[in-house]
């Protein structure tokens, strides 16, 4: 299967950098960095920004940009099962920005921080040519084992915490200016992540899209996935509607590089009752997707037949298309061969 450009870049960037002896995870192995504290607890640290999304016009709404600067970091904490402690935010504000833009950005940050129980602990403010927002969030696991991307085995069940494809539908409508932009204000699955600790064998959020998430989980664990649920049943209603309106194969809404911030997780077959308890505690309904298979690749069925997708190749398509959405969608359509 094809290697992801992003993985190779990260590996080159971190070569030679010092690592903490207290760090539990290696590079790529978890959504947040995990450090064992002297009292036995685990500190989760993550940093993420919405720089590319703002520059591309995806988060043209300053309120949404502020909201997402918190949500993307909260989602990383959710994927390791951490309870949120707080966030610091670095804001680069456009020179001469009007009060309406500043107020909308701050309202987005504030409402998202409140919704995710992530008080704003501080940050940094700069003046630049365009709006850029970067957050660093902290979470804590007082006891127990964090969730990571490692641990799934062939035969285990694959689930999501909710319907998929809304992030891709929003991005497609926004960047193609279709005029049918679905509402998009995702909230990280923090309660679900905490409830899944000790139940899920592996977990990762869908911030980069469902297929990219499955590709990374498969690469790290030396496995693949068989999606036995119909693609149409996996998708958020707005994503399914957009696929029909744009005459796109529904599976393309799983392939976009902009996700919906659900959690994808695997569970051993004998933990069904434990999953039911976790779902009740975490306030979510598990969406069955399929199972882990020993062969690499992502096998799916839809109304046109069965195919095995190369997740790494799909992850590279947007960069290979130089950000041209039409060219990117065309490249995906060229892969639509049962």
Order of alpha helices (4+ residues) and beta strands (2+ residues): alpha-beta-beta-alpha-alpha-beta-alpha-beta-beta-beta-alpha-alpha-beta-alpha-beta-alpha-alpha-alpha-beta-alpha-beta-beta-beta-alpha-alpha
